[in-house]
Amino acid sequence: MTSSIQIKMLYFAQVRDITQIPNEVLEIKQNSSTKDLLTLLYNKYPKLKDEKNLSISINCLISNSDIVLRNLDEVALLPPISGG
């Protein structure tokens, strides 16, 4: 029996345009990584594959590496931010 966890996803800017929702709760396998999560999201929202340089924030901290997610983590999928 595989255990699962729940994470809260937050979507911003063009990512929100693709998902058509600002947030959702996902149930994923325990010990899933951010790489596993991206695979799941690309399957659920195929147009996300076209977005380049997406960043992942876990509990308000930008992550540059593959991290194992924990129950009730808040994960944001962020498009590139431009200044001006």
GULO-997639 format. One record per residue (C-alpha): y, x, z; residue number from 0; residue in three letters. Coordinates in steps of 0.25 Angstrom, whole numbers. Each point is the difference from the previous one (the first is absolute). Last residue first. Layout:
REM residues N
[rec [Y,X,Z],NUM,"ALA"]
...
This chain:
REM residues 84
[rec [190,47,-59],83,"GLY"]
[rec [-14,1,5],82,"GLY"]
[rec [-13,-4,-6],81,"SER"]
[rec [-12,-4,7],80,"ILE"]
[rec [-14,0,-6],79,"PRO"]
[rec [-8,-12,3],78,"PRO"]
[rec [-6,-3,13],77,"LEU"]
[rec [-13,-6,5],76,"LEU"]
[rec [1,-3,14],75,"ALA"]
[rec [-12,1,10],74,"VAL"]
[rec [0,-6,14],73,"GLU"]
[rec [-12,4,7],72,"ASP"]
[rec [-7,-11,8],71,"LEU"]
[rec [-14,6,0],70,"ASN"]
[rec [1,15,-4],69,"ARG"]
[rec [1,7,-14],68,"LEU"]
[rec [-6,13,-3],67,"VAL"]
[rec [11,9,-6],66,"ILE"]
[rec [0,6,-14],65,"ASP"]
[rec [13,9,-1],64,"SER"]
[rec [15,-2,-2],63,"ASN"]
[rec [2,-11,10],62,"SER"]
[rec [14,-5,3],61,"ILE"]
[rec [1,-5,15],60,"LEU"]
[rec [4,-15,3],59,"CYS"]
[rec [-14,-4,5],58,"ASN"]
[rec [-6,6,-12],57,"ILE"]
[rec [9,2,-12],56,"SER"]
[rec [-6,2,-14],55,"ILE"]
[rec [8,6,-11],54,"SER"]
[rec [0,-5,-15],53,"LEU"]
[rec [3,11,-10],52,"ASN"]
[rec [-3,-7,-13],51,"LYS"]
[rec [-2,-15,-1],50,"GLU"]
[rec [-10,-4,-12],49,"ASP"]
[rec [-12,0,9],48,"LYS"]
[rec [7,-11,8],47,"LEU"]
[rec [-1,-9,-12],46,"LYS"]
[rec [-15,-2,4],45,"PRO"]
[rec [3,-8,13],44,"TYR"]
[rec [-13,-3,7],43,"LYS"]
[rec [-8,12,-7],42,"ASN"]
[rec [12,9,2],41,"TYR"]
[rec [1,-5,15],40,"LEU"]
[rec [-14,3,3],39,"LEU"]
[rec [1,14,-6],38,"THR"]
[rec [13,3,8],37,"LEU"]
[rec [-7,-4,12],36,"LEU"]
[rec [-12,9,-2],35,"ASP"]
[rec [10,12,-2],34,"LYS"]
[rec [7,-5,13],33,"THR"]
[rec [-13,2,7],32,"SER"]
[rec [-10,-10,4],31,"SER"]
[rec [-7,3,13],30,"ASN"]
[rec [-3,-14,3],29,"GLN"]
[rec [-1,-8,-13],28,"LYS"]
[rec [12,-9,-4],27,"ILE"]
[rec [6,-13,4],26,"GLU"]
[rec [14,-1,-6],25,"LEU"]
[rec [12,-7,7],24,"VAL"]
[rec [11,-3,-10],23,"GLU"]
[rec [15,3,-3],22,"ASN"]
[rec [12,-2,-9],21,"PRO"]
[rec [-8,-8,-10],20,"ILE"]
[rec [0,-1,-15],19,"GLN"]
[rec [-9,13,-1],18,"THR"]
[rec [7,6,-12],17,"ILE"]
[rec [15,-4,4],16,"ASP"]
[rec [-3,5,14],15,"ARG"]
[rec [-4,13,-6],14,"VAL"]
[rec [13,0,-8],13,"GLN"]
[rec [8,-1,13],12,"ALA"]
[rec [-8,0,13],11,"PHE"]
[rec [-15,-3,5],10,"TYR"]
[rec [-5,0,14],9,"LEU"]
[rec [-15,0,3],8,"MET"]
[rec [-5,-4,14],7,"LYS"]
[rec [-14,6,3],6,"ILE"]
[rec [-12,-7,5],5,"GLN"]
[rec [-13,8,3],4,"ILE"]
[rec [-14,-2,-4],3,"SER"]
[rec [-14,3,5],2,"SER"]
[rec [-12,3,-9],1,"THR"]
[rec [-13,-6,4],0,"MET"]
